[in-house]
Amino acid sequence: MTETTKPGAVARFLNAVERVGNKLPDPAIIFLFALLLIWVLSWALSGVDFSAVDPRTSAPIIINNLLTGDALANFLSTMVTTFTGFAPLGVVLVAMMGVGVAEHSGYINTAIKLMLRRTPKALLTPTIILVAIVSHTATDAGYVLVIPLAGVIYYAMGRHPLAGIAAAFAGVSGGFSANFVPSGIDPLLQSFTQSAAQIIQPDMAVNPLNNWFFTSVSSLFIILVGWYITDKIIEPRLKSTKLDGDTEDLPKLDEISSTERKSFYIASIVMLIGIALLIWAAWSEDSPLRYEGKLAVFQAPLMQSIVPLIFLLFWIPGAVYGFVSGTFKTTKDMIDAMTKAMEGMSYYLVMVFFCALFVAAFGQSNLGALMAIEGAELLKALALPAGVTIVGIVMLTAFVNLFVGSASGKWALLAPIFVPMLMQLGISPDLTQAAYRVGDSSSNIITPLMPYFPLVVVYCQKYVKDTGVGTLIALMIPFSIAFLIGWTLFLLAYWGLGFPLGLQASYVYPAG
């Protein structure tokens, strides 16, 4: 008689989370219910006089009633533009059209097979997480490229594709502030940090890469922790999860024909020529792709063109590969590939419709601003020791992030409170910003209200049809907890040992 092994405490907890989470309504309905709740709360709290002051306007926070006649009329008249103007929608659809050409022509298939033959199976997970981390440099590219490709690669390698998706999601979103390559988010956050620091010290200048050393070292931490959790916790848990999705078009580790190899190299050379031309066009300081001579700022046309560039990066080599290999006979075949890619986005479009309406209503109501400011004021009133306050900032940010997804939006609210308060405790703006980034990143991967969360659910459903919100949350909770606790302790140790957070060692302000 075979003895049945009982699941451990961690497995039982994750199973319970998955069961409860999957009993929740469809993500689209969750966003609808959340929208209705925001309406009711905005009506109930609109008459309350709050003492909280919005640091962006220096005016008291007022909750806007979204159930007035004017507000409902505005809701209906702007519904279409709210949906079509939702930022992640354009990012996903434009990028996926380019990816569709590269995928259905066979270019991605051949690229994956070549890569897998050169990547040891034991190093697959850290390689995926590393690529996911670096993808931050191209804004949201990781969500539409790295995460789905990770599932494909794991499947082709004979491993569970949901484990690959979880690992990539952890790197792209959970490790959002761990990157050794500077990106646009660095100067964006720095601008709010510097403005807040100047409240106390008007001549204060904060380096745009003031967290660069810390985020660089953090990337190693995220890779190691993510590697362990994926291989030792997530993948063993998925052994009993059977694949029942449509996997017929996914790559298999069969032999690469001479035609495939030739077509891949020609297509890749064309892509490299295009990248070289782009670098040449952006090299000069007076390049039209720069903003006032700078590239790594959000205002630079190059940074604003990341999504179209992703489209071209896949569309051009995909088309070249298709016509050279014979996969595409006519231009209609190429258009059919783009159409097929869009067919898989239909469910995502429905979810995004309700998500966009909820996000807009949440911002218009001012409930998110009230939550962030009241939490920060409570932390300030507790007057805790410096190290404990840093932990408090991390935890408060992680909690607020469950409801307010925008990293820059939250920091615009919190920086004018946190930065001056901690400067007077002897803590530099660099450390305060680093603590905020740790909290913001760690809880990204467990909130269904994050705009890209439904998209990751769709990726999972390609392999396991009944994947729900609970399934994905249960997969990501171990990453989130480990990042939140481990990364916070890592930050405290890093600070305590006197290592620099940015290009220069952060100096400490005298208390008082």
VENPE-V549507 format. One record per residue. N is the residue number from 1. RES is the residue in three letters. PHI is phi in degrees with one decimal (NA if undefined). NEAR is the number of other ideal C-beta (glycine too) atoms within 10 Angstrom. Layout:
N,RES,PHI,NEAR
N,RES,PHI,NEAR
//
This chain:
1,MET,NA,3
2,THR,-85.8,4
3,GLU,-84.0,5
4,THR,-79.9,6
5,THR,-83.2,6
6,LYS,-78.1,7
7,PRO,-66.3,12
8,GLY,-72.9,9
9,ALA,-62.6,7
10,VAL,-63.5,12
11,ALA,-64.0,14
12,ARG,-65.0,11
13,PHE,-63.7,14
14,LEU,-66.4,21
15,ASN,-63.2,14
16,ALA,-65.3,12
17,VAL,-60.1,18
18,GLU,-64.5,21
19,ARG,-62.9,12
20,VAL,-65.2,13
21,GLY,-62.7,17
22,ASN,-76.1,16
23,LYS,-85.1,10
24,LEU,-67.6,15
25,PRO,-63.0,12
26,ASP,-55.6,16
27,PRO,-50.3,24
28,ALA,-62.1,18
29,ILE,-72.1,12
30,ILE,-60.0,19
31,PHE,-64.7,23
32,LEU,-64.7,17
33,PHE,-62.2,14
34,ALA,-63.1,20
35,LEU,-62.1,20
36,LEU,-62.6,12
37,LEU,-63.6,14
38,ILE,-61.4,22
39,TRP,-59.2,18
40,VAL,-65.0,11
41,LEU,-63.4,15
42,SER,-64.1,22
43,TRP,-69.4,17
44,ALA,-68.9,12
45,LEU,-100.5,17
46,SER,-65.7,16
47,GLY,-94.4,8
48,VAL,-85.4,10
49,ASP,-94.0,7
50,PHE,-92.7,14
51,SER,-86.1,9
52,ALA,-63.5,19
53,VAL,-110.9,15
54,ASP,-73.4,18
55,PRO,-66.2,22
56,ARG,-77.4,12
57,THR,-119.9,9
58,SER,62.2,8
59,ALA,-110.9,9
60,PRO,-60.6,11
61,ILE,-68.4,21
62,ILE,-122.4,16
63,ILE,-80.6,19
64,ASN,-86.1,16
65,ASN,-73.5,16
66,LEU,-92.3,24
67,LEU,-107.4,13
68,THR,-76.2,13
69,GLY,-60.2,7
70,ASP,-64.0,9
71,ALA,-65.5,17
72,LEU,-68.2,12
73,ALA,-64.2,10
74,ASN,-66.0,13
75,PHE,-58.8,18
76,LEU,-70.2,8
77,SER,-72.1,10
78,THR,-107.6,13
79,MET,-57.9,14
80,VAL,-66.5,10
81,THR,-69.5,11
82,THR,-62.5,17
83,PHE,-70.9,17
84,THR,-70.8,11
85,GLY,-90.4,12
86,PHE,-68.4,19
87,ALA,-52.8,14
88,PRO,-62.3,21
89,LEU,-61.9,19
90,GLY,-64.6,12
91,VAL,-57.3,21
92,VAL,-68.3,23
93,LEU,-66.9,18
94,VAL,-64.8,15
95,ALA,-64.0,26
96,MET,-67.9,23
97,MET,-65.0,19
98,GLY,-66.5,26
99,VAL,-62.7,25
100,GLY,-59.6,26
101,VAL,-66.4,29
102,ALA,-65.7,26
103,GLU,-73.5,23
104,HIS,-80.1,23
105,SER,-77.1,28
106,GLY,105.5,22
107,TYR,-63.6,29
108,ILE,-65.0,23
109,ASN,-55.8,24
110,THR,-65.9,23
111,ALA,-60.7,18
112,ILE,-66.9,20
113,LYS,-62.7,20
114,LEU,-66.4,16
115,MET,-66.8,14
116,LEU,-66.2,17
117,ARG,-73.9,9
118,ARG,-112.9,6
119,THR,-107.5,14
120,PRO,-58.7,8
121,LYS,-58.7,10
122,ALA,-67.5,9
123,LEU,-101.8,11
124,LEU,-63.3,23
125,THR,-62.2,26
126,PRO,-61.9,19
127,THR,-66.2,17
128,ILE,-61.8,29
129,ILE,-65.5,28
130,LEU,-60.9,20
131,VAL,-62.1,18
132,ALA,-62.3,30
133,ILE,-64.6,30
134,VAL,-64.5,19
135,SER,-62.7,23
136,HIS,-57.8,26
137,THR,-59.4,17
138,ALA,-100.3,20
139,THR,48.0,19
140,ASP,-95.9,21
141,ALA,-60.2,20
142,GLY,-60.0,26
143,TYR,-67.8,26
144,VAL,-98.4,25
145,LEU,-119.2,24
146,VAL,-68.3,24
147,ILE,-62.9,27
148,PRO,-65.4,24
149,LEU,-66.2,24
150,ALA,-62.1,30
151,GLY,-62.5,27
152,VAL,-62.4,23
153,ILE,-65.0,25
154,TYR,-62.2,25
155,TYR,-62.8,21
156,ALA,-64.9,20
157,MET,-84.1,17
158,GLY,85.4,10
159,ARG,-108.0,18
160,HIS,-71.2,23
161,PRO,-63.3,26
162,LEU,-66.9,27
163,ALA,-67.5,26
164,GLY,-65.5,29
165,ILE,-62.9,29
166,ALA,-63.4,32
167,ALA,-62.5,33
168,ALA,-67.5,32
169,PHE,-62.3,30
170,ALA,-63.3,32
171,GLY,-72.8,34
172,VAL,-68.9,29
173,SER,-105.3,28
174,GLY,-68.4,30
175,GLY,-104.2,31
176,PHE,-57.2,23
177,SER,-99.4,29
178,ALA,-114.2,27
179,ASN,-161.2,23
180,PHE,-92.4,16
181,VAL,-108.2,16
182,PRO,-57.4,17
183,SER,-137.8,18
184,GLY,-63.4,21
185,ILE,-68.2,21
186,ASP,-64.5,25
187,PRO,-67.5,19
188,LEU,-65.0,16
189,LEU,-67.8,25
190,GLN,-59.2,22
191,SER,-63.5,18
192,PHE,-72.5,25
193,THR,-63.5,26
194,GLN,-64.4,20
195,SER,-60.7,16
196,ALA,-69.2,27
197,ALA,-65.8,26
198,GLN,-72.5,16
199,ILE,-63.5,16
200,ILE,-93.5,15
201,GLN,-129.7,12
202,PRO,-55.7,7
203,ASP,-94.5,6
204,MET,-68.2,18
205,ALA,-121.2,11
206,VAL,-104.5,23
207,ASN,-66.2,18
208,PRO,-56.6,21
209,LEU,-107.2,18
210,ASN,-69.6,27
211,ASN,-115.2,29
212,TRP,-62.9,20
213,PHE,-61.5,21
214,PHE,-65.7,25
215,THR,-66.5,29
216,SER,-65.0,15
217,VAL,-66.5,15
218,SER,-62.1,26
219,SER,-60.7,21
220,LEU,-65.7,14
221,PHE,-60.7,18
222,ILE,-63.7,29
223,ILE,-62.4,23
224,LEU,-66.7,13
225,VAL,-66.6,21
226,GLY,-62.8,31
227,TRP,-62.3,21
228,TYR,-62.3,15
229,ILE,-65.4,22
230,THR,-63.2,27
231,ASP,-80.2,17
232,LYS,-102.6,11
233,ILE,-119.2,20
234,ILE,-71.3,26
235,GLU,-64.9,19
236,PRO,-59.4,12
237,ARG,-68.7,21
238,LEU,-88.3,19
239,LYS,-57.8,9
240,SER,-88.1,6
241,THR,-89.6,16
242,LYS,-84.0,9
243,LEU,-84.8,15
244,ASP,-133.6,10
245,GLY,-88.3,15
246,ASP,-87.1,12
247,THR,-113.2,15
248,GLU,-64.9,6
249,ASP,-87.3,11
250,LEU,-79.5,18
251,PRO,-63.0,20
252,LYS,-124.6,12
253,LEU,-81.8,12
254,ASP,-90.3,9
255,GLU,-70.0,6
256,ILE,-91.8,14
257,SER,-75.0,11
258,SER,-65.1,7
259,THR,-66.7,14
260,GLU,-62.2,20
261,ARG,-63.3,14
262,LYS,-62.4,13
263,SER,-63.1,24
264,PHE,-65.1,24
265,TYR,-67.3,14
266,ILE,-63.8,16
267,ALA,-63.6,26
268,SER,-68.2,17
269,ILE,-63.5,12
270,VAL,-60.6,15
271,MET,-63.7,20
272,LEU,-64.9,11
273,ILE,-62.6,11
274,GLY,-62.2,15
275,ILE,-65.0,12
276,ALA,-62.6,10
277,LEU,-65.2,10
278,LEU,-65.6,16
279,ILE,-61.8,9
280,TRP,-61.7,10
281,ALA,-68.1,12
282,ALA,-95.6,16
283,TRP,-69.0,11
284,SER,-68.7,11
285,GLU,-66.7,10
286,ASP,-98.7,6
287,SER,-61.7,16
288,PRO,-65.6,11
289,LEU,-83.6,16
290,ARG,-102.4,20
291,TYR,-118.0,17
292,GLU,53.0,8
293,GLY,83.5,11
294,LYS,-110.7,14
295,LEU,-103.4,16
296,ALA,-84.5,18
297,VAL,-133.5,18
298,PHE,-64.7,14
299,GLN,-74.9,12
300,ALA,-65.5,20
301,PRO,-53.5,13
302,LEU,-63.3,19
303,MET,-65.5,19
304,GLN,-76.6,14
305,SER,-104.1,14
306,ILE,-57.0,18
307,VAL,-64.9,21
308,PRO,-58.5,13
309,LEU,-67.1,17
310,ILE,-62.2,22
311,PHE,-55.8,19
312,LEU,-68.0,16
313,LEU,-61.3,22
314,PHE,-102.2,24
315,TRP,-66.1,22
316,ILE,-65.5,19
317,PRO,-65.0,27
318,GLY,-63.8,28
319,ALA,-66.8,22
320,VAL,-60.5,23
321,TYR,-59.9,30
322,GLY,-60.7,23
323,PHE,-75.7,19
324,VAL,-70.3,20
325,SER,-81.3,21
326,GLY,93.8,10
327,THR,-62.7,20
328,PHE,-102.7,23
329,LYS,-93.7,10
330,THR,-133.9,9
331,THR,-64.9,10
332,LYS,-62.8,10
333,ASP,-61.2,16
334,MET,-67.9,21
335,ILE,-66.0,14
336,ASP,-62.3,15
337,ALA,-64.8,23
338,MET,-66.2,17
339,THR,-63.7,13
340,LYS,-63.9,14
341,ALA,-63.9,20
342,MET,-70.3,13
343,GLU,-60.1,8
344,GLY,-74.2,16
345,MET,-97.0,18
346,SER,-61.0,9
347,TYR,-65.5,16
348,TYR,-62.4,23
349,LEU,-60.3,14
350,VAL,-64.4,14
351,MET,-64.5,22
352,VAL,-64.8,25
353,PHE,-57.1,20
354,PHE,-72.6,21
355,CYS,-62.8,29
356,ALA,-62.4,23
357,LEU,-65.5,21
358,PHE,-65.1,22
359,VAL,-60.3,25
360,ALA,-63.8,21
361,ALA,-65.3,22
362,PHE,-63.1,23
363,GLY,-69.5,16
364,GLN,-66.0,15
365,SER,-73.4,22
366,ASN,75.4,20
367,LEU,-65.8,22
368,GLY,-64.8,20
369,ALA,-63.0,24
370,LEU,-61.5,19
371,MET,-61.1,18
372,ALA,-66.4,28
373,ILE,-70.3,23
374,GLU,-63.1,14
375,GLY,-63.9,21
376,ALA,-66.1,24
377,GLU,-66.1,15
378,LEU,-63.2,11
379,LEU,-63.1,20
380,LYS,-64.9,16
381,ALA,-67.9,8
382,LEU,-69.3,10
383,ALA,51.4,9
384,LEU,-81.2,14
385,PRO,-57.5,9
386,ALA,-54.8,14
387,GLY,-62.2,12
388,VAL,-68.0,12
389,THR,-63.7,21
390,ILE,-59.9,24
391,VAL,-61.6,19
392,GLY,-62.1,20
393,ILE,-63.4,28
394,VAL,-60.4,25
395,MET,-68.2,18
396,LEU,-63.7,21
397,THR,-61.1,27
398,ALA,-61.4,22
399,PHE,-68.2,14
400,VAL,-62.0,22
401,ASN,-63.7,24
402,LEU,-65.9,14
403,PHE,-118.4,15
404,VAL,-118.1,22
405,GLY,-80.1,21
406,SER,-67.6,16
407,ALA,-63.7,20
408,SER,-72.3,15
409,GLY,-62.6,15
410,LYS,-67.6,22
411,TRP,-70.0,26
412,ALA,-61.1,21
413,LEU,-81.2,25
414,LEU,-87.7,26
415,ALA,-57.1,27
416,PRO,-64.6,23
417,ILE,-95.3,22
418,PHE,-68.4,28
419,VAL,-62.2,28
420,PRO,-63.0,19
421,MET,-60.9,21
422,LEU,-78.1,24
423,MET,-60.0,22
424,GLN,-74.9,12
425,LEU,-94.2,17
426,GLY,91.0,12
427,ILE,-111.0,24
428,SER,-73.5,24
429,PRO,-58.7,28
430,ASP,-61.6,27
431,LEU,-68.4,23
432,THR,-61.5,27
433,GLN,-64.9,31
434,ALA,-63.0,27
435,ALA,-62.9,27
436,TYR,-61.0,27
437,ARG,-66.5,26
438,VAL,-64.6,27
439,GLY,-65.0,27
440,ASP,-64.6,25
441,SER,-71.6,26
442,SER,-64.0,29
443,SER,-102.8,24
444,ASN,-55.1,27
445,ILE,-88.3,27
446,ILE,-123.2,24
447,THR,-110.8,18
448,PRO,-63.9,21
449,LEU,-81.3,19
450,MET,-70.2,20
451,PRO,-52.7,22
452,TYR,-91.2,24
453,PHE,-59.1,24
454,PRO,-60.0,26
455,LEU,-64.7,22
456,VAL,-66.5,25
457,VAL,-60.1,22
458,VAL,-62.3,18
459,TYR,-57.6,27
460,CYS,-65.8,24
461,GLN,-67.0,18
462,LYS,-65.8,22
463,TYR,-107.6,24
464,VAL,-126.0,18
465,LYS,-61.1,11
466,ASP,-91.4,11
467,THR,-60.1,23
468,GLY,-123.7,21
469,VAL,-58.4,21
470,GLY,-61.9,20
471,THR,-60.7,22
472,LEU,-69.2,28
473,ILE,-61.3,23
474,ALA,-62.7,25
475,LEU,-68.4,31
476,MET,-94.1,26
477,ILE,-57.6,19
478,PRO,-58.7,23
479,PHE,-63.5,28
480,SER,-61.8,21
481,ILE,-64.2,14
482,ALA,-63.5,20
483,PHE,-66.4,31
484,LEU,-64.1,20
485,ILE,-77.3,13
486,GLY,-64.3,16
487,TRP,-69.3,25
488,THR,-63.7,20
489,LEU,-63.6,11
490,PHE,-62.4,18
491,LEU,-63.0,23
492,LEU,-64.1,17
493,ALA,-66.9,10
494,TYR,-60.1,19
495,TRP,-67.8,21
496,GLY,-62.8,9
497,LEU,-83.0,7
498,GLY,81.7,8
499,PHE,-74.2,13
500,PRO,-72.1,15
501,LEU,-91.4,26
502,GLY,-133.5,22
503,LEU,-68.7,12
504,GLN,-126.9,12
505,ALA,-62.6,13
506,SER,-73.0,25
507,TYR,-88.2,7
508,VAL,-100.6,13
509,TYR,-81.9,18
510,PRO,-66.3,7
511,ALA,-60.9,10
512,GLY,81.3,6
//
